[in-house]
Amino acid sequence: MVDTRIADLRLVLDRLSYLPLARVMDSRRIGLYGHSAGGTAAVYAARDDRRVGVVASEPGGLSRPAPDAGRPRPPLLLFRTDGFDGAARIESSWAGLPGHRVLLPDANHWAFTDYGSLVPRLQTSGLVTATARTALVGTGDPAVTLAEVRRRVGTFFARHLS
């Protein structure tokens, strides 16, 4: 699955290079952002592609060995949640990988998807238990989590993309 997503990202980057905009576009202007396996794919796609100037991944554990430590790569922003049961696996997959790490407290893996707005409403309606809500999106307010992610990604991309 990750290999397919990496190929998809490279296809998009290749297609962008054919646009008239490509004359002014360079690696200081392209950022990749992904969630879960999409975040993992973004990290690996950027590893060998100089067109990418910055990457943000939330919460994406690296499913294969981390990119070579001595290899130059774009700045990396790595999010993880404290509610995801794979948190220890994600942290260990990031070992030796330089990047800015952010813990999003009171959130869980699916808070970054449509579940973030849907599951709390389902809980309020009595259709989802508090345990199920916590397992899916965490105990915090997903709107607050998303606002924090947007702020941090925006700031990080603005700092590293000219």
RAURLIN-V372737 format. One record per residue. N is the residue number from 1. RES is the residue in one letter. SS is DSSP state (H for helix, E for strand, C for the rest). BURIAL is b if it has 16 or more other C-alpha atoms within 10 Angstrom, else e. D_LAST is the distance of its C-alpha to the last C-alpha in Angstrom with 2 decimals. Layout:
n=N res=RES ss=SS burial=BURIAL d_last=D_LAST
n=N res=RES ss=SS burial=BURIAL d_last=D_LAST
//
This chain:
n=1 res=M ss=C burial=e d_last=31.89
n=2 res=V ss=H burial=b d_last=28.73
n=3 res=D ss=H burial=e d_last=29.14
n=4 res=T ss=H burial=e d_last=29.38
n=5 res=R ss=H burial=b d_last=26.20
n=6 res=I ss=H burial=b d_last=24.36
n=7 res=A ss=H burial=e d_last=25.88
n=8 res=D ss=H burial=e d_last=24.83
n=9 res=L ss=H burial=b d_last=21.14
n=10 res=R ss=H burial=b d_last=21.40
n=11 res=L ss=H burial=e d_last=23.27
n=12 res=V ss=H burial=e d_last=20.60
n=13 res=L ss=H burial=e d_last=17.96
n=14 res=D ss=H burial=e d_last=20.64
n=15 res=R ss=H burial=e d_last=21.38
n=16 res=L ss=H burial=e d_last=17.84
n=17 res=S ss=C burial=e d_last=17.98
n=18 res=Y ss=C burial=e d_last=21.01
n=19 res=L ss=C burial=e d_last=19.57
n=20 res=P ss=H burial=e d_last=19.12
n=21 res=L ss=H burial=e d_last=15.48
n=22 res=A ss=H burial=e d_last=15.14
n=23 res=R ss=H burial=e d_last=15.35
n=24 res=V ss=C burial=e d_last=11.85
n=25 res=M ss=C burial=e d_last=10.50
n=26 res=D ss=C burial=b d_last=9.61
n=27 res=S ss=C burial=e d_last=9.23
n=28 res=R ss=C burial=b d_last=5.52
n=29 res=R ss=C burial=b d_last=6.13
n=30 res=I ss=C burial=b d_last=9.49
n=31 res=G ss=E burial=b d_last=10.92
n=32 res=L ss=E burial=b d_last=14.67
n=33 res=Y ss=E burial=b d_last=16.80
n=34 res=G ss=E burial=b d_last=20.56
n=35 res=H ss=E burial=b d_last=23.79
n=36 res=S ss=C burial=b d_last=26.69
n=37 res=A ss=H burial=b d_last=27.24
n=38 res=G ss=H burial=b d_last=24.07
n=39 res=G ss=H burial=b d_last=22.14
n=40 res=T ss=H burial=b d_last=24.14
n=41 res=A ss=H burial=b d_last=23.41
n=42 res=A ss=H burial=b d_last=19.62
n=43 res=V ss=H burial=b d_last=19.96
n=44 res=Y ss=H burial=b d_last=22.23
n=45 res=A ss=H burial=b d_last=20.48
n=46 res=A ss=H burial=b d_last=17.27
n=47 res=R ss=H burial=b d_last=19.56
n=48 res=D ss=C burial=e d_last=20.41
n=49 res=D ss=C burial=e d_last=17.68
n=50 res=R ss=C burial=e d_last=14.91
n=51 res=R ss=C burial=b d_last=13.23
n=52 res=V ss=C burial=b d_last=12.25
n=53 res=G ss=C burial=b d_last=9.34
n=54 res=V ss=E burial=b d_last=10.75
n=55 res=V ss=E burial=b d_last=14.21
n=56 res=A ss=E burial=b d_last=16.29
n=57 res=S ss=E burial=b d_last=20.05
n=58 res=E ss=E burial=b d_last=22.78
n=59 res=P ss=C burial=b d_last=25.69
n=60 res=G ss=C burial=b d_last=25.67
n=61 res=G ss=C burial=b d_last=27.96
n=62 res=L ss=C burial=b d_last=27.60
n=63 res=S ss=C burial=e d_last=30.69
n=64 res=R ss=C burial=e d_last=30.88
n=65 res=P ss=C burial=e d_last=30.22
n=66 res=A ss=C burial=b d_last=26.79
n=67 res=P ss=C burial=b d_last=24.61
n=68 res=D ss=C burial=e d_last=25.83
n=69 res=A ss=C burial=e d_last=24.93
n=70 res=G ss=C burial=e d_last=24.45
n=71 res=R ss=C burial=e d_last=22.09
n=72 res=P ss=C burial=e d_last=18.39
n=73 res=R ss=C burial=b d_last=16.44
n=74 res=P ss=C burial=b d_last=13.14
n=75 res=P ss=E burial=b d_last=13.04
n=76 res=L ss=E burial=b d_last=15.68
n=77 res=L ss=E burial=b d_last=16.80
n=78 res=L ss=E burial=b d_last=20.53
n=79 res=F ss=E burial=b d_last=22.63
n=80 res=R ss=E burial=b d_last=26.40
n=81 res=T ss=E burial=b d_last=29.21
n=82 res=D ss=C burial=b d_last=32.35
n=83 res=G ss=C burial=b d_last=34.62
n=84 res=F ss=C burial=b d_last=33.93
n=85 res=D ss=C burial=e d_last=36.85
n=86 res=G ss=C burial=e d_last=34.69
n=87 res=A ss=H burial=b d_last=32.66
n=88 res=A ss=H burial=e d_last=34.35
n=89 res=R ss=H burial=e d_last=33.72
n=90 res=I ss=H burial=b d_last=30.00
n=91 res=E ss=H burial=b d_last=29.78
n=92 res=S ss=H burial=e d_last=31.79
n=93 res=S ss=H burial=b d_last=29.69
n=94 res=W ss=C burial=b d_last=26.62
n=95 res=A ss=C burial=e d_last=28.64
n=96 res=G ss=C burial=e d_last=27.01
n=97 res=L ss=C burial=e d_last=23.63
n=98 res=P ss=C burial=e d_last=20.94
n=99 res=G ss=C burial=e d_last=18.87
n=100 res=H ss=E burial=e d_last=18.72
n=101 res=R ss=E burial=b d_last=21.85
n=102 res=V ss=E burial=e d_last=22.76
n=103 res=L ss=E burial=e d_last=26.33
n=104 res=L ss=E burial=b d_last=26.97
n=105 res=P ss=C burial=e d_last=30.55
n=106 res=D ss=C burial=b d_last=33.18
n=107 res=A ss=C burial=b d_last=31.28
n=108 res=N ss=C burial=b d_last=32.23
n=109 res=H ss=H burial=b d_last=30.75
n=110 res=W ss=H burial=b d_last=31.33
n=111 res=A ss=H burial=b d_last=29.98
n=112 res=F ss=H burial=b d_last=26.69
n=113 res=T ss=C burial=e d_last=28.65
n=114 res=D ss=C burial=e d_last=31.05
n=115 res=Y ss=H burial=b d_last=33.50
n=116 res=G ss=H burial=b d_last=31.68
n=117 res=S ss=H burial=e d_last=33.05
n=118 res=L ss=H burial=e d_last=36.17
n=119 res=V ss=H burial=b d_last=37.78
n=120 res=P ss=H burial=b d_last=38.18
n=121 res=R ss=H burial=e d_last=39.87
n=122 res=L ss=H burial=e d_last=42.10
n=123 res=Q ss=H burial=e d_last=43.05
n=124 res=T ss=H burial=e d_last=43.92
n=125 res=S ss=C burial=e d_last=46.08
n=126 res=G ss=C burial=e d_last=47.83
n=127 res=L ss=C burial=e d_last=46.64
n=128 res=V ss=C burial=e d_last=44.57
n=129 res=T ss=C burial=e d_last=45.77
n=130 res=A ss=H burial=b d_last=43.86
n=131 res=T ss=H burial=e d_last=43.87
n=132 res=A ss=H burial=e d_last=42.31
n=133 res=R ss=H burial=b d_last=39.65
n=134 res=T ss=H burial=b d_last=38.79
n=135 res=A ss=H burial=b d_last=38.70
n=136 res=L ss=H burial=b d_last=36.34
n=137 res=V ss=H burial=b d_last=33.94
n=138 res=G ss=C burial=b d_last=35.08
n=139 res=T ss=C burial=b d_last=36.84
n=140 res=G ss=C burial=b d_last=33.97
n=141 res=D ss=C burial=e d_last=32.72
n=142 res=P ss=H burial=b d_last=30.34
n=143 res=A ss=H burial=e d_last=28.78
n=144 res=V ss=H burial=e d_last=27.88
n=145 res=T ss=H burial=b d_last=26.52
n=146 res=L ss=H burial=b d_last=24.34
n=147 res=A ss=H burial=e d_last=23.06
n=148 res=E ss=H burial=e d_last=22.20
n=149 res=V ss=H burial=b d_last=20.42
n=150 res=R ss=H burial=e d_last=18.36
n=151 res=R ss=H burial=e d_last=17.51
n=152 res=R ss=H burial=b d_last=16.63
n=153 res=V ss=H burial=b d_last=14.59
n=154 res=G ss=H burial=e d_last=12.67
n=155 res=T ss=H burial=e d_last=12.12
n=156 res=F ss=H burial=b d_last=11.36
n=157 res=F ss=H burial=b d_last=8.80
n=158 res=A ss=H burial=e d_last=7.08
n=159 res=R ss=H burial=e d_last=7.53
n=160 res=H ss=H burial=b d_last=6.49
n=161 res=L ss=C burial=b d_last=3.78
n=162 res=S ss=C burial=e d_last=0.00
//
